[in-house]
Amino acid sequence: MTKRSAKKSSSSTGQPPRVAIAIMAAGKGTRLKSRHPKVLHEVGGQPILAYVIATAAKVVAAKDIFVIIGHEADRVRAAVASSGVQFVLQAEQRGTGHALIVAREALAPYDQVIVLSGDAPLITPETIQKLSAFHATQKATMTLLSAELADPSGYGRVIRKSARSAEVRAIVEEKAASARQKKIREINSGCYAFSVPALYGHIGLLSADNAHREYYLTDMAAVFQRARKKVVAMKTPHPAEVLGSNKRSEIVDLDARLRLAKCHQLMEEGVTIFYPQTCVIDSDVEIGADTVIEPFVQLLGKTKIGSDCRIRSYSVINNTEIGDGVVVLPGCIMDDSRIARNATVGPYSRLRPGSDIGEGAHLGNFVETKKIKLGKGSKANHLTYLGDTEIGEGVNVGAGTITCNYDGVHKHKTVIEDGVFVGSNSTLVAPVRIGRGAYIAAASCITDDVPADSLALGRSRQTVKEGWAREKRAASQVQKAKQS
């Protein structure tokens, strides 16, 4: 199937049918016991709905995808607006059948509509294409996607006219099924293909005569059969792709499936991932060949990691770009940062947003950075805070150094030029500039600019009082004797 827009009817032209995809995304997800829309709950690092849209967009153009929204409509629209899809508002949620009733104007120009569930993210483009083609080949009015499950409990059963027939005699919900029908393992997935003219020629016959007073799309099978229209089923060979997310446990299961599939994709591309079941890797993450990911690593958002890197255990890396040959030691946390090639970070470093670590640079244990640029080959290896700082090449920042970038109202910048040596336990009070090749003596508090190639000391001169400690102990003993 090619991506095509709807212009004129193709019924008499011999052209492929004009296909739209409607995605059901209006429900509340009551069984999740959540105040958030079900389709915005995340699996694999993205809203569930985003997966369904991305899959649909591989089959038809975005302008031919219609997301039917209702509960928290503005939030759902905002979350996926960048996809370019269109939206249909189901202001009053009265069931899946009602959703297509309100979408009549949007879908009327098409020949065929594929209906997908916004909470079933594992559906594949290949299955959607096969469903559309099967519907056309069968000259059906309604085609439902079915699956055979080991445990079909809770699903409507598909009753075929015969074992070898594609035609469906009935869809029986479990609560209405006989003991014999409950043994049937072929279930209705909730995904359909419809002939649009026939759908809207008969959808007015749907009834809301049920406990919830809703219009169910499943009931269209009976409506069409009474009208002697053809209803068929296509069974997917991959039952997992129809799984939805009606319960928290199902969301967690979907997340695990997607993440494990992501790990296997990366391993096929040349990445080593030890104990992939322990790793959390989002769908948009990119990793180069020959990189090694150790157990219990989280790679989130749009993180991009180069080749020949090693990411050691317990590191959490979010929206960060890492160059080739980088070593991230255990327990590092990174957000919205960049690390150039051959750098080493950690263990237990924290890179806050805006950190830019240069080629071959080192950040060590318990170093925190925020909005900094650390030059090529520079080092800050121990117990240091660097914020709003620009650091040149070949700089050594001693243990315990901090940049005082906040005066209680405004943030200020520290500049450390190439080749500077900052002694341990130094305090650099911004705004301040340390010139090229300068030395900062250990334990200095620097409040003024330091010229190039100079030594700056900002501490009190040491005073030694010999015998002071002995005299203090003696006085203490006398005091204790008087008290006793």
NUVEX-675664 format. One record per residue: residue in three letters; x, y, z of N, C-alpha, C in turn. Coordinates in steps of 0.1 Angstrom, whole numbers, plus 5000, padded with zeros to 4 digits. Layout:
AlaXYZXYZXYZ
...
//
This chain:
Met500849885000500050005000500950125000
Thr500650224992501350344991500650454999
Lys501350555003500750675010500050754999
Arg498750775001498050854991497050944999
Ser496651054993495651144998494351114992
Ala493251154999491951134994491551254985
Lys491151224972490751334964489351294957
Lys489451204948488251154941487951004944
Ser486750964943486450824945487150734936
Ser487750624941488450524933487650404929
Ser486350404932485550294930485450254915
Ser485450354906485250324892486550344884
Thr487650374891488850404883489850284882
Gly489650184890490550074891491750104899
Gln491850214905492950254914492850184927
Pro494050174934493950124948492950204957
Pro492350144966491350214975492050324983
Arg491350434985491950544993491650505008
Val492750495015492650435028492950535039
Ala492150545049492450625061492650525073
Ile493250575083493450505095492850585107
Ala491950525114491350595126491850525138
Ile492350605147492950555160492050595171
Met491550495179490750515190491550565202
Ala491350685206492150745217491350835226
Ala490050805228489150895235488850855249
Gly489250725252488750665265489550715277
Lys488950685289489550725301490550625307
Gly490350505304491150395309490850375324
Thr489550365327489150355341489850245349
Arg490050135342490650025350492150045354
Leu492750145348494150185353494150265366
Lys492950305370492750395382493750505382
Ser493750575370494650695368493850815364
Arg494350935368493751055364494251105350
His495251025345495851065332495250975321
Pro495151035309494650955297495450825295
Lys494750715293495350585291496450595280
Val496150655269497050655257498250735260
Leu498350815271499550895273500450825284
His499950715289500950635298502050585289
Glu503250585294504450555286504850415287
Val505250365275505950235274507150255265
Gly508350195269509550215260509950355259
Gly509550445268509950585268509150675260
Gln507950635255507050715247505650695251
Pro504750785249503350755251502850645243
Ile501950555248501550445240500950485227
Leu500250595227499650645214500650675204
Ala501850725208502850765198503350645190
Tyr503350525196503750405189502750375178
Val501550385182500450345172500450445160
Ile500650575163500750675152501950645144
Ala503150625150504350595142504150475133
Thr503450375137503250255129502250295118
Ala501250365121500250395111500850485100
Ala501850575104502450665094503350595085
Lys503650465087504450385078503550315067
Val502250335069501250275060500550385051
Val500150495058499450595050500150735054
Ala499850835047500350965050499751015063
Ala500451105070499951155083498651225082
Lys498351295070497151365069495951265067
Asp496251135065495151035064495050955077
Ile495651005087495550935100494651035109
Phe493550975115492651055123492650995137
Val493051075147493051025160491851085167
Ile491050985172489751025178489951045193
Ile489851175197490151205211488951255219
Gly488951235232487851285240488251315254
His488551215262489051245276490351315276
Glu490451435283491651515283492151535269
Ala491251575260491551595246492751685243
Asp492751795250493851895248495251835251
Arg495351755262496551695265497051595255
Val496051515251496351415241496851475228
Arg496051575223496451655211497851705212
Ala498151775223499451835225500551735225
Ala500351615231501351515232501851465219
Val500951455209501351395196501151485184
Ala500951615187500651715176501751715166
Ser503051695170504151705161504151595150
Ser503351495152503251385142502551425130
Gly501851535130501151585118499851515115
Val499351435124498051365122496951465124
Gln495751415120494551495122493751445134
Phe492851525140492151495152490651505150
Val489951415156488451425156488051415171
Leu487251515175486851525189485551445191
Gln485651355201484451285205484151335219
Ala483451455219483251525231482551445242
Glu481551365238480851275247481251135243
Gln481851065253482350935249481250825252
Arg480750785241479650685242479950555234
Gly481250515235481650385229482350405216
Thr482950285212483750285199482850305187
Gly481650255187480750285176480450435174
His480250495186479950635186481150715181
Ala482350665184483550735179483650745164
Leu483250635157483150645142481950725137
Ile480950735145479850815141480250965140
Val481051005151481451145151482551175141
Ala483151065136484251085126483751075111
Arg482451065110481851045097482351155086
Glu482251275090482651385080484151365076
Ala485051335086486451325082486751195074
Leu485951085076486250965069485550945056
Ala484451015054483550995043484250995029
Pro485351075027485951085014486750955010
Tyr486950865020487750745018486950625013
Asp487650525008487050405004487150305015
Gln488150305023488450205033489050275045
Val488650235057489150285069489650165078
Ile490950175083491450085092491350145106
Val490750065115490450115129491450045138
Leu492250125145493250075154492950125168
Ser493450045178493350085192494550165196
Gly494250285202495350375206496150315218
Asp495650205224496450155236497050015232
Ala497249985219497849865215499149895207
Pro500249915213501449975206502249875198
Leu501949745199502749645193502349605178
Ile501249665174500749635160501849685150
Thr502049605139503049635130502549685117
Pro503349765109502849805096502549695087
Glu503249585088503049475079501649415082
Thr501249405094499949355097498849445092
Ile499049575094497949675089497849665074
Gln498949645067498949635053498249505048
Lys498549395055497849275052496349275055
Leu496049345066494549355069493849435058
Ser494449545053493849625043493749545030
Ala494749475026494749395014493849275015
Phe493749215026492849095028491349145027
His491049265033489749315032489349345018
Ala490249405010490049434996489849304988
Thr490749204990490649084982489349004985
Gln488949004998487748935001486449014997
Lys486649134992485449224989484549225001
Ala485149245013484349245025483849375029
Thr482849375037482249505042482949535055
Met483249435063483949445076484949335077
Thr486249365081487249265083487749295097
Leu487749195106488349205119489649135120
Leu490549195127491849125130491649045142
Ser491948915141491848825152493148765156
Ala493248705167494448635172494048515180
Glu494948415180494648295189495548305201
Leu494948315213495648335225495648205234
Ala496648175241496748065250495648085261
Asp495448205265494448235275493548345269
Pro492348305264491548415258490548475267
Ser490748455280489848505290489648655289
Gly488448705289488148845289487948905275
Tyr488248825264488048875251486848815244
Gly486248885234485248835226485748725217
Arg484948615216485348505207484848525193
Val485648485183485348485169484748355165
Ile483448355161482748235157482748235141
Arg483448155135483548145120482448055115
Lys482048075102481047995096481447845095
Ser482747825093483347695093484847705096
Ala485447595100486847605104487747665093
Arg487447645080488247695070487747815063
Ser486647865068486047985062486648115068
Ala486848215059487248345064486048425070
Glu484848375066483648455070483248425085
Val482748535091482448535106480948525107
Arg480548425116479148415119478748505130
Ala479648515140479348605152480548635159
Ile480448745167481448775177480748775190
Val481148685199480448655212481348705223
Glu480848805231481548855243481548745253
Glu482648745261482848625270481648615280
Lys481048725285480048715294478748655288
Ala478648655275477448595268477848465262
Ala479048415263479448295256479048175264
Ser478748065257478447935263479747875267
Ala479647765275480847695279481647645267
Arg480947595257481647555245482347665237
Gln481647785237482247895230483447955237
Lys483447945250484547985258485847905256
Lys485747785250486947705247487547755234
Ile486847835226487447895214488547995218
Arg489747975212490848065216491148175206
Glu490348185195490448295185489648415190
Ile490348525192489648645198489648765189
Asn488648845191488648975184489549075190
Ser490449135182491549225187491049365189
Gly489849405183489449535183490049625172
Cys490749565163491249635151490449585139
Tyr490049675130489149645119489449715106
Ala488949655095488949735083487449735078
Phe487049855074485649875069485649935055
Ser484649895048484249975036483550095041
Val484050215038483550335043482050365039
Pro481750345026480350375022479350285029
Ala479750155030478850055037478750085052
Leu479950125058479950155072478950265075
Tyr479050375068478150495071476750475065
Gly476550375057475250345052474450255063
His475150205072474550115082474850145096
Ile475750235099476150265113474950325121
Gly473950375114472850435121471950325127
Leu472150195124471450085129472050025142
Leu473150085146473750045159472750085170
Ser472749995180471850025192472750045205
Ala472250125213472850145226472050085237
Asp471349975234470549905243471449805251
Asn472249865260473049775269473249845282
Ala473949785291474149835305474749975305
His475649995296476450125296475850235287
Arg474750195279474150285270475150345260
Glu476050255255477050295245476850215232
Tyr477450275222477450215208478750145206
Tyr478750005204479949935203480149895188
Leu481449915184481749895170481649745167
Thr481949655177481849515175480449475170
Asp479449545174478049515170477849535155
Met478749605148478549625134478649495127
Ala479249395132479249265126477849205124
Ala477049215135475649165135474849255125
Val475049385126474349475117474549435102
Phe475849415099476149385085475549245081
Gln475649155090475149015087473649015085
Arg472949105093471449115090471149175077
Ala472149265072471949325059472549245048
Arg473049115051473649025042474949085035
Lys475649145044476949205040478049105045
Lys479149105038480249005041481149055053
Val481248975063482149005074483148885075
Val484448925075485448825076486448855087
Ala487348755090488348775100489648725094
Met490748805097492148765094492848745107
Lys493448625108494148595120495648625119
Thr496148705128497548735128498348625134
Pro499548595128500348485133501148535145
His501048655149501848715160500848765171
Pro500348685179499248725188499648845198
Ala500948855201501348955210501049095205
Glu501049115192500849245186499449315188
Val498549235193497249285195496949315210
Leu497949295218497849315233497649455236
Gly496649485244496349625248496849655262
Ser496449765268496949805281495849855290
Asn494949765294493849805302494149805317
Lys495249735320495649725334497149775336
Arg497549815348498949855350499849735347
Ser499449615350500349505348500549485333
Glu499549515325499649495310500549605305
Ile500549725310501449835306502849795309
Val503149745320504449695324504949585315
Asp504049495311504449385302504749445288
Leu503949535283504249595270505549665271
Asp505849745282507049815283508249715282
Ala508149605289509249505289509449445275
Arg508349415268508449365254509149465245
Leu508749585246509349695237510849715240
Arg511149715253512549745257513449625253
Leu512949505255513749385251513949385236
Ala512849415229512949425214514049525210
Lys514049645217515049745214516449695217
Cys516649625228517949565230518449465219
His517449385215517849285204518149365191
Gln517449465188517749545176519149605177
Leu519449665189520849715190521949615189
Met521649495195522649385194522849345180
Glu521749345172521849305158522749405151
Glu522749535156523549635150524949645155
Gly525349555164526749545168527049595182
Val526049615190526149655204526149535213
Thr526949535223526949435233526149485245
Ile525149405249524349445261524249325270
Phe524949335281524949225291523649235299
Tyr523049115301521749105309520749215304
Pro520349205292519449305286518149325294
Gln517749215301516549235309516649335320
Thr517849365324518049465335518249605330
Cys518349625317518649755311517349825307
Val517249955308516150035304516550125293
Ile516250095280516650165269515450215261
Asp515350345260514150405253514250385238
Ser513150395231513050355217513850445208
Asp514050575212514850665203516350665205
Val516850585214518250585217519050525205
Glu520150585202521050535192522450495198
Ile522950385194524250335199525050275188
Gly526350325188527250275177527850135180
Ala528350075169528849935170530049925180
Asp530149815186531249775195531249855208
Thr530149915211529949975224529349865233
Val529749865246529349775256528449835266
Ile527249785268526349835279526349725290
Glu526749765302526749675313525349665319
Pro525049565328523749555335523349675342
Phe522049695343521349795351521749935347
Val521849955334522050085328520650135323
Gln520450265324519250335318519750435308
Leu519250415296519550515285518250565280
Leu517950695282516650755281516550865271
Gly515350895266515151005257515750985244
Lys516451085239517151075226518651065227
Thr519050995237520450975240521150905227
Lys522350955224523050895213524450865218
Ile524850745216526250695221526950645209
Gly528250685208529150645197529650505197
Ser530650475189531250345189532350325199
Asp532550195202533650165211533650235225
Cys532450255230532250315243531950195253
Arg532150225266531650135276530850215286
Ile529650165288528750235298528550135309
Arg529150165321529150075332527850075340
Ser527749985349526449955356525950075364
Tyr524650085365523950185374524050325369
Ser524450345356524450485351523050515345
Val522650635346521350685341521650805332
Ile521450785319521850885309520650925301
Asn520351055301519151105295519451215285
Asn518951205273519051315263520551365262
Thr521451275261522851305261523551245249
Glu524451325243525251275232526651245237
Ile527051115234528351065238529151025226
Gly530451075225531251045213531850905214
Asp532650875204533350745203534350725214
Gly534550605219535550575228535450625242
Val534250665246534050725259533850615269
Val534350625281534150535292533250605303
Val532150555306531350605316531350505328
Leu531950535339532150445350530850435358
Pro530750345367529450315374528850435381
Gly527550435381526750525389526650665384
Cys526950695372526850835367525450875363
Ile525051005365523751055361524051175351
Met523351165340523651275330522251315324
Asp522151445322520951495316521351605306
Asp520851595293520951705283522451755283
Ser523351665281524751695281525451645268
Arg526751675267527451625256528851585261
Ile529351465256530651415260531451385247
Ala532551445245533351425233534151295234
Arg534751255223535351125221536551105231
Asn536650985236537750935244537851005258
Ala536751065262536651115276536251005286
Thr536551025298536150935309535351015319
Val534250955323533351015333533050915344
Gly533150955357532750875368533950815375
Pro533650735385532350685389531550795397
Tyr530250785397529350875404529551025401
Ser529651055388529651195384528151225380
Arg527851355382526551405378526651515369
Leu526151495356526251605346524851655345
Arg524651785349523351845348523251915334
Pro522051965330521852015317522952125313
Gly523352115300524252205295525752175297
Ser526052055302527452015304528051965291
Asp529152025288529851995275531351955278
Ile531551815278532851765282533751735270
Gly534951795270535751785258536451655256
Glu537151645244537851525240538951495250
Gly538951365254539951315264539851375277
Ala538851445281538751505294538351395304
His538551435317538251335328537351415338
Leu536251345341535451395353535351275362
Gly535751295375535851175384534751165394
Asn535051095405533951055414533451175422
Phe532151185422531351285430531751425425
Val531851435412531951565405530651605399
Glu530151725402528851775396529151895387
Thr528551885375528651995366527352045361
Lys527252175357526052235352526352355343
Lys525952355331526252465321527752495321
Ile528552385318529952415317530452365304
Lys531652415300532452365289533752325294
Leu534052195294535352145299536252115287
Gly537352185286538252165274538952035272
Lys539552025261540251895257541351865267
Gly541251745272542351695281542251755295
Ser541251825298541151885312540651785322
Lys540851805335540551705345539951775357
Ala538851705362538351745375537951605381
Asn538851555389538751405392538051375406
His537851475415537351445428536551555434
Leu535251515439534551595448534451745445
Thr534051775433534051915428532751955422
Tyr532352085424531252135417531652245407
Leu531252235395531552335384530252375378
Gly529852495380528652545374528852685367
Asp528152695355528352815347529752855345
Thr530552755340531952765339532452735325
Glu533452805321534152775308535552745312
Ile535952615309537352575312538052535299
Gly539252585298540052565286540652425286
Glu541752415277542352285275543452265286
Gly543752135289544852105298544752155312
Val543552175317543352235330543252125340
Asn543852145352543652045363542852115374
Val541752065378540952115389541052025400
Gly541652075411541951985423540651945431
Ala540851845439539751795447539151895456
Gly537751895456537051975466536852125461
Thr537252145448537052285443535652305440
Ile535152435442533752475438533852605431
Thr532952625422532652755416531452815423
Cys531552925428530352995435529653075424
Asn528753025417528153085406526853165409
Tyr526353155421525053205425525153305437
Asp524753425435524853525446523553535454
Gly522553455451521253455458520253525449
Val520653595438519753655429520053615415
His521353625411521753605397522853495397
Lys522953435385524053335382525153415375
His526453375378527653445373528553335367
Lys529453385358530253285351531753285356
Thr532353175356533753155359534453115346
Val535553175343536353135331537753095336
Ile538152975332539452925335540152885322
Glu541252965319541852955306542752825305
Asp543352805294544152685291545352675301
Gly545652555305546852525313546752565327
Val545652605333545552645347545652525356
Phe546252545367546252445378545552505390
Val544452435393543652485405543852385416
Gly544452435427544752355439543452305446
Ser543652195453542552135460541852235470
Asn540552215471539752285481539652435478
Ser539752475466539752615462538252655460
Thr537952785462536652845460536852955451
Leu536152945439536253045429534953125428
Val534953245433533753325434533453405422
Ala532453365414532153435402531453565404
Pro531553655394532353635381533853655383
Val534553565377536053565379536653495367
Arg537853545363538653485352540053445357
Ile540453325354541753275358542553265345
Gly543653345344544353355331545153235328
Arg545553225315546253105310547453075318
Gly547652945322548852905328548952945343
Ala547953005349548053045363547952925372
Tyr548452955385548252855395547452915406
Ile546552835412545752875423546152785435
Ala546652845445547152765457545952695464
Ala546252575469545252495476544552575487
Ala543252555488542452615499542252765497
Ser542452815485542352965483540852995480
Cys540453115484539253175480539553285471
Ile539153275458539553365447538353455444
Thr538453575446537353675443537653775432
Asp538953775428539353875418540053795406
Asp540053855395540653795383542153765386
Val542653655380544053615382544753625368
Pro545853705367546553725355547153595350
Ala547453585337548153465332549453445339
Asp549853315340551153275345551453325359
Ser550453355367550753405380550253295391
Leu550653325403550153235414549253325423
Ala548053265426547053335434546853255447
Leu547053325458546753265471545653355478
Gly544653285483543553365489543153305502
Arg544153295511543853225524544753295535
Ser544353275548545053335559546453265561
Arg547353345566548753285568548653195580
Gln549253075579549252985590549953035603
Thr549353015614549953045627550052925635
Val551252905642551452785650551752835664
Lys551052785674551252815688551752685695
Glu553052675697553552555703553152535718
Gly552752415721552352385735550952415738
Trp550252475729548852515732547952405735
Ala548052295728547252175730547452115743
Arg548752105747549152045760548552125772
Glu548652255770548052345781546552335782
Lys545952315770544452305770544052175777
Arg544752065775544451935781544651945796
Ala545752015800545952035815544852115821
Ala544452215815543352305821542052225822
Ser541852145813540652055812540651965824
Gln541851905827541851805838541651875851
Val542251995853542052075865540552105867
Gln539852145857538452175858537652045862
Lys537951935856537251805860537551775875
Ala538751795879539051765894538251855903
Lys538051985900537252075908535752035909
Gln535251975897533851935897533551815905
Ser534651735906534451605914534551625929
//
